[in-house]
Amino acid sequence: MKKYSFKHTLKQGITGLFHICKEELKMTVKDQGVLIFFLLVPLAYPLVYAFIYTNEVVREVPAAVVNADNSSLSREYIRHVDGTPDIHVMSYCSNMEEAKLLLKQQKVYGVVYIPESFSRDLASGRQAHVSIYADMSGMLYYKALLLANTEASLEMNKDIQIRRAGNTTDRQDEITVRPIDYEAVSLYNPQDGFASFLIPAVLILIIQQTLLLGIGLSAGTARENNRFRDLVPITRHYQGTVRIIFGKSLAYLLVYIAVAAYILCAVPRMFRLVFLASPGTLAAFVLPYLLACIFFAMACSCLIRRREDCMMIFVFTSLPLLFISGISWPGSAIPPFWKVVSWIFPSTFGINGYIRINTMGATLNDVLPEYRALWIQTGVYFFLTFFLYRREILLSRKHALKRLYAYRKKRQAG
């Protein structure tokens, strides 16, 4: 008899779990807002972002020059800058106000300012300075301007060294400016492309942020449809905290397995980005990342009271999360406090692990710290979700009992 009772309870639990999963999937399809965050944004946003930076680098960025020195040395420096593939000098301005006007009109995207003391400082053996101003609406403009001026200054430095060395042969000149022959190669990103550097991190972040927005929007809808603003409805199938959590998370996991395969595998191949990941290693790493993101989003969704709340709470966090992950900003330069804050979010470990697997061809053993951290986050956020959902269920029951008591009291009075 006990055996039958256990089997019956187990069957009932599994049936309820799949019912919750089915209802969550139906709600996802019917709710246009959730559908946008779960499908449209993950499908379209990576394409838009990758398409913008698909050229990796920009060439011949229009720039203006303000040459206050107007000497032969300053004109030589400008020729060196204009000769690089990164910058094209479009305009020679008489002052900075004229250059700023061109920058505001977006006729140029950078300004090179050579001060009056340029040639005088070089002639007297002092260090000369050149100022550059860039339109920071695009990081690639700044990168092109900086690289072009750096190369031009290094080239002129060689000529100055040779003139002052007093050598008698070409070989001595060569040793003076280049005592050690070397070649600089950027590992895993030899073309120094912006897309290969940033897009993998953005792809991982998209998964977390769309889950936060979609699940948050779903929670806001559930509360708005409930008379007492409860997250969990009191019905026959929505019994048991673990069943509810597993049912909802299974629905999100089924959707995001396909979404993650598209974002992390198809998008890099479509835009010919570096893709060295082994399918087995990538699948094993992405599973705890998806689970950590789902439980993290479910825990955060308990804070959402209205549909629009998730937009105000979660959207602005995308850029800070990218910086504190240690990709867009050097990890060694991040203060300890913000490092600890970054460990709260699955994206920090997901970004670092995925980039090593995808861009560097790392194995699961190579990313073991990130892999373990994601499983720890999965466990922590599951128990946090359990605690918060248990509290919501108790509140729902309390409201149900109040309704029942009020109904009985009304009948007795009638």
C-alpha atoms as one frame of an Amber mdcrd trajectory, in Angstrom:
protein
   0.000   0.000   0.000   2.836   2.380   0.869   4.578   1.513  -2.382   1.451
   2.376  -4.335   1.042   5.605  -2.395   4.644   6.627  -3.154   4.189   5.812
  -6.848   0.953   7.743  -6.945   2.555  10.765  -5.271   5.543  10.623  -7.613
   3.297  10.368 -10.674   1.197  13.269  -9.433   4.327  15.355  -8.835   5.729
  14.654 -12.305   2.348  15.380 -13.902   2.143  18.687 -12.038   5.714  19.583
 -12.982   5.066  19.080 -16.689   1.751  20.933 -16.413   3.558  23.958 -14.928
   6.207  23.690 -17.658   3.506  23.550 -20.360   1.635  26.519 -18.873   4.840
  28.553 -18.685   5.632  27.791 -22.329   2.074  28.733 -23.360   2.359  31.991
 -21.429   5.672  32.726 -23.152   4.091  32.307 -26.583   0.965  34.318 -25.723
   2.741  37.216 -23.973   4.284  39.414 -26.671   6.643  41.114 -24.220   8.108
  37.840 -22.944   8.280  36.496 -26.504  10.295  39.551 -27.565  12.831  39.090
 -24.743  13.060  35.290 -25.083  13.183  35.024 -28.874  13.303  38.270 -30.842
  16.041  40.030 -28.839  18.363  36.958 -28.630  17.843  36.314 -32.354  18.193
  39.876 -33.641  20.473  41.732 -31.222  23.591  39.553 -31.748  23.199  39.981
 -35.513  22.906  43.765 -35.245  25.851  44.076 -32.870  28.087  41.706 -34.850
  27.130  43.375 -38.150  28.155  46.817 -36.844  31.665  45.566 -35.989  31.971
  42.921 -38.706  34.863  44.787 -40.374  36.888  44.381 -37.147  38.843  47.621
 -37.770  38.123  50.967 -39.448  40.355  52.563 -42.060  40.809  56.136 -43.315
  38.927  57.787 -40.459  38.334  61.460 -41.432  40.361  63.781 -39.192  41.188
  67.485 -38.913  44.570  69.009 -38.057  45.301  72.211 -36.145  48.980  72.997
 -36.754  49.825  75.923 -34.455  53.585  75.359 -34.979  53.520  75.333 -38.822
  57.146  74.232 -39.065  58.776  71.680 -41.367  58.915  69.164 -38.493  55.217
  69.557 -37.684  54.312  69.173 -41.372  56.460  66.045 -41.506  54.584  64.652
 -38.524  51.251  65.317 -40.266  52.480  63.527 -43.404  53.391  60.503 -41.277
  49.918  60.496 -39.680  48.165  60.891 -43.027  50.302  58.104 -44.483  48.958
  55.502 -42.026  45.989  53.355 -43.162  43.963  54.419 -40.113  43.653  58.197
 -40.618  42.842  60.445 -43.567  43.490  64.167 -42.958  40.468  65.880 -44.518
  40.846  69.411 -43.221  43.552  71.816 -41.987  42.003  74.227 -39.488  43.404
  77.539 -38.290  42.209  77.064 -34.682  40.483  74.593 -32.367  37.096  76.291
 -32.633  36.968  75.565 -36.353  38.007  71.946 -35.709  35.354  71.543 -32.980
  32.689  72.758 -35.398  33.681  70.092 -37.930  33.603  67.512 -35.151  30.088
  68.572 -34.116  28.912  68.372 -37.718  30.468  64.866 -37.926  32.492  65.816
 -40.983  35.526  64.551 -39.073  35.800  62.076 -36.187  39.056  63.271 -34.680
  41.338  66.286 -34.279  45.152  66.353 -34.100  46.485  69.471 -32.351  50.178
  70.399 -32.691  51.191  73.175 -30.248  53.411  76.172 -31.083  56.308  74.763
 -29.063  56.508  71.493 -31.051  59.631  72.138 -33.144  61.240  74.337 -30.453
  60.969  71.537 -27.873  62.490  69.007 -30.280  65.354  71.358 -31.178  66.181
  71.950 -27.506  66.083  68.238 -26.617  62.857  68.426 -24.631  59.886  66.107
 -25.066  57.308  67.454 -27.510  53.580  66.884 -27.037  50.760  66.335 -29.531
  47.122  66.362 -28.414  44.435  64.229 -30.026  40.664  64.583 -29.663  38.297
  61.815 -30.739  34.562  61.383 -31.213  33.836  58.813 -28.491  30.504  57.780
 -30.015  32.551  54.971 -31.559  35.512  53.368 -29.793  37.015  52.397 -33.144
  37.490  56.081 -34.063  39.553  56.645 -30.936  41.548  53.466 -31.540  42.365
  54.461 -35.147  43.381  57.990 -34.137  45.559  56.775 -31.271  47.304  54.070
 -33.336  48.021  56.443 -36.229  49.580  59.099 -33.972  51.540  56.517 -31.986
  53.031  55.045 -35.167  53.863  58.506 -36.541  55.566  59.589 -33.303  57.625
  56.363 -33.139  58.704  56.821 -36.743  59.833  60.398 -36.129  61.605  59.350
 -32.930  63.738  56.953 -34.973  64.853  59.760 -37.291  65.668  62.014 -34.323
  67.695  59.255 -32.645  69.698  58.626 -35.817  70.454  62.319 -36.345  71.684
  62.731 -32.782  73.638  59.486 -32.600  76.283  60.615 -35.111  76.676  57.148
 -36.675  78.756  56.548 -39.791  77.064  53.449 -41.274  73.526  52.267 -41.979
  74.106  49.228 -39.762  74.878  51.486 -36.793  71.698  53.460 -37.505  69.705
  50.236 -37.558  71.129  49.078 -34.214  70.490  52.525 -32.687  66.779  52.526
 -33.425  66.210  48.752 -33.157  68.845  47.030 -31.003  66.644  43.916 -30.681
  64.642  42.739 -33.663  61.166  41.680 -32.568  57.711  41.087 -33.971  54.558
  41.793 -31.945  51.663  39.358 -32.507  48.381  39.593 -30.570  47.552  36.088
 -29.346  44.081  34.783 -30.285  43.256  38.075 -32.044  46.069  38.691 -34.553
  44.156  41.346 -36.509  43.410  43.318 -33.289  39.764  43.308 -34.306  37.122
  44.863 -32.100  34.493  42.225 -32.970  36.717  39.269 -32.029  37.529  41.002
 -28.744  34.096  42.171 -27.585  31.358  40.172 -29.349  31.911  36.866 -27.422
  31.473  38.696 -24.100  28.355  40.470 -25.359  26.826  37.179 -26.549  27.130
  35.639 -23.076  25.732  38.778 -21.435  22.712  38.769 -23.781  21.650  35.369
 -22.407  21.650  36.578 -18.800  19.996  39.938 -19.478  17.193  38.561 -21.674
  16.427  35.912 -19.039  16.263  38.607 -16.343  13.939  40.745 -18.469  11.755
  37.895 -19.749  11.279  36.148 -16.394  10.821  39.515 -14.653   8.148  40.515
 -17.165   6.437  37.142 -16.685   6.433  37.638 -12.889   5.003  41.139 -13.267
   2.219  39.759 -15.481   1.423  37.006 -12.948   1.078  39.572 -10.156  -1.050
  41.939 -12.238  -3.435  39.104 -13.153  -3.766  38.069  -9.499  -6.284  39.847
  -7.299  -3.896  40.016  -4.333  -0.746  40.560  -6.441   0.532  37.069  -5.626
   3.271  35.520  -7.756   2.055  31.919  -7.392  -1.628  31.088  -8.054  -3.511
  28.738  -5.719  -4.546  25.875  -8.018  -4.423  22.092  -7.878  -1.314  21.835
 -10.070   0.665  24.621  -8.372   1.335  22.587  -5.235   4.852  22.149  -3.815
   7.630  24.732  -4.015  10.175  22.402  -5.650   7.636  21.320  -8.260   6.855
  24.930  -9.171  10.525  25.925  -9.410  11.479  22.879 -11.476   8.449  23.270
 -13.749   9.165  26.927 -14.502  12.937  26.463 -14.842  12.435  23.484 -17.193
  10.356  25.675 -19.513  13.026  28.399 -19.553  15.808  25.834 -20.027  14.073
  24.234 -23.033  13.765  27.633 -24.710  17.303  28.753 -23.913  19.077  25.569
 -24.949  18.065  26.421 -28.517  18.724  30.155 -28.000  22.201  29.510 -26.537
  23.102  27.146 -29.394  22.182  29.874 -31.878  23.906  32.731 -30.023  27.122
  30.947 -29.022  27.647  28.688 -32.052  25.781  30.035 -35.081  26.477  33.784
 -34.699  30.317  33.478 -34.461  30.332  31.220 -37.535  28.033  33.544 -39.504
  30.395  36.483 -38.983  33.585  34.405 -39.217  34.707  35.200 -35.709  37.223
  33.005 -33.917  35.537  29.727 -32.921  37.831  27.094 -31.403  35.385  25.572
 -28.911  34.874  21.822 -28.717  31.105  21.059 -28.822  31.263  18.785 -25.764
  33.267  21.272 -23.690  31.018  24.160 -24.675  27.817  22.221 -23.870  29.174
  21.124 -20.478  30.112  24.721 -19.606  26.917  26.371 -20.874  24.584  24.061
 -18.884  25.512  25.409 -15.400  25.608  28.931 -16.834  22.014  28.631 -18.077
  20.843  27.092 -14.797  22.613  29.792 -12.741  21.064  32.539 -14.916  17.574
  30.976 -14.712  17.566  30.599 -10.920  19.170  34.034 -10.514  16.447  35.564
 -12.721  13.692  33.683 -10.857  15.021  34.953  -7.523  15.213  38.522  -8.846
  11.699  38.251 -10.336  10.269  38.049  -6.810  11.114  41.768  -6.520   9.003
  42.643  -9.574   5.538  44.008  -8.830   4.590  45.419 -12.246   5.539  44.471
 -15.791   7.547  47.609 -16.444   9.615  47.292 -13.239  12.057  44.833 -14.815
  12.964  47.370 -17.508  13.886  49.987 -14.906  15.775  47.549 -12.672  17.725
  45.329 -15.093  18.357  47.145 -18.397  20.875  49.692 -17.081  23.053  46.950
 -15.541  24.309  45.623 -18.913  27.189  48.065 -19.369  28.475  47.950 -15.748
  28.384  44.128 -15.839  30.486  44.144 -19.010  33.080  46.392 -17.363  33.355
  44.543 -14.038  33.616  41.168 -15.797  37.264  41.996 -16.546  36.903  41.923
 -20.341  36.086  45.467 -21.393  38.163  46.829 -18.486  41.372  45.081 -17.292
  40.636  42.709 -14.423  43.830  43.725 -12.630  42.620  47.364 -12.537  39.213
  46.567 -11.003  39.029  47.515  -7.272  38.559  44.555  -4.865  35.086  45.769
  -3.855  33.798  45.654  -7.449  35.468  42.285  -8.011  33.452  40.856  -5.130
  30.290  42.504  -6.526  30.967  40.917  -9.937  30.943  37.436  -8.361  27.212
  37.855  -7.646  26.389  37.676 -11.360  26.698  34.492 -13.473  27.818  36.607
 -16.449  31.221  37.297 -14.833  32.230  33.625 -14.765  30.316  32.877 -17.966
  32.119  35.559 -19.981  35.608  34.617 -18.779  35.029  30.901 -19.252  33.361
  31.171 -22.666  36.085  33.438 -24.079  38.786  30.968 -23.040  36.870  28.021
 -24.481  35.751  29.750 -27.668  38.678  32.051 -28.472  41.613  30.168 -26.933
  40.454  26.580 -27.406  40.543  25.833 -23.651  39.293  22.556 -22.197  36.974
  22.169 -19.211  39.993  21.651 -16.920  41.407  25.000 -18.058  38.236  26.816
 -16.942  37.639  24.740 -13.812  37.443  27.771 -11.419  34.702  29.399 -13.541
  32.943  26.039 -14.056  32.844  25.331 -10.315  31.748  28.889  -9.553  28.766
  28.516 -11.922  27.655  25.270 -10.243  27.999  26.948  -6.828  25.877  29.864
  -8.079  23.316  27.379  -9.421  22.984  25.811  -5.958  22.939  29.121  -4.085
  20.352  30.727  -6.361  18.189  27.587  -6.346  17.938  27.685  -2.549  17.368
  31.461  -2.631  14.583  30.950  -5.183  13.140  28.150  -3.028  13.060  30.417
   0.026  11.461  33.334  -1.873   8.898  31.159  -3.668   8.039  29.385  -0.409
   7.338  32.782   1.098   5.152  33.705  -1.907   3.200  30.428  -1.593   2.552
  31.045   2.105   1.321  34.564   1.294  -0.958  33.167  -1.416  -2.440  30.642
   1.023  -2.933  33.361   3.611  -4.823  35.483   1.066  -6.882  32.436   0.026
  -7.854  31.753   3.639  -8.854  35.395   4.070 -11.083  35.168   0.997 -12.633
  31.935   2.266 -13.248  33.423   5.732 -14.808  36.556   4.216 -17.034  34.415
   1.975 -18.274  32.263   4.895 -18.884  35.318   7.018 -20.902  36.878   4.194
 -23.007  33.704   3.808 -23.672  33.537   7.515 -24.705  37.169   7.577 -27.016
  36.573   4.571
